[in-house]
């Protein structure tokens, strides 16, 4: 999940929309062939990346 965190941080520097970041995270996990964690976990990682990007 470290790769997802790095991916989200890079995208959060460009975009602030949580919905967009969530969608990008899901697409990243699918392309990386990773079993997607529950939506709550993805939302928490998106929120964390947005906080770090500020």
N, C-alpha and C positions, 0 to 999 in steps of 0.2 A: 504494500500500500504506500510505501515511500515514493514510488514512481508516480502514483496518482496525486499525492500531495504536491510534488514538484510540478507536475503538469497543471494542477489547479492554480498554484501560486503564479505561474507564468501567465495563465489566462486571466487571472484576477487582476493582474497588473494592467491588462488591456481592457477588460470589461468589468462592469460592476453589477450586472444583472444576475441575481441568484438563480433565476429560472434558466438563463442561458448557460451559466456555469454548471448547473445540475445536468442539463442535457449534454453538454460537452463531456462531463465526467462519465456519464453513462455510455456515450459513444466511445470514449477512450477505453473503458473497461471491456466493451464488446470487441473492439479492435485488438486489444491485448489478450483476448481470450481468457479473461479472468472472470470467475464467478462473481457476479455483482453482489455486494453486500446489500443489506436492507436499505430502503430509502432514507431512513432516519440517519444511518451512518454516513451515507453520501451527503445528506444535508449538513451534517455536523462538519464534515471535511470541507464542504463549500464555504460554510460560515467561517471556519478557521482560516482558510486561504484568503477570504475577503478581508478579514481582520489584519492579517499579516501584510496584505497589499496596501493598506492605508498608511 
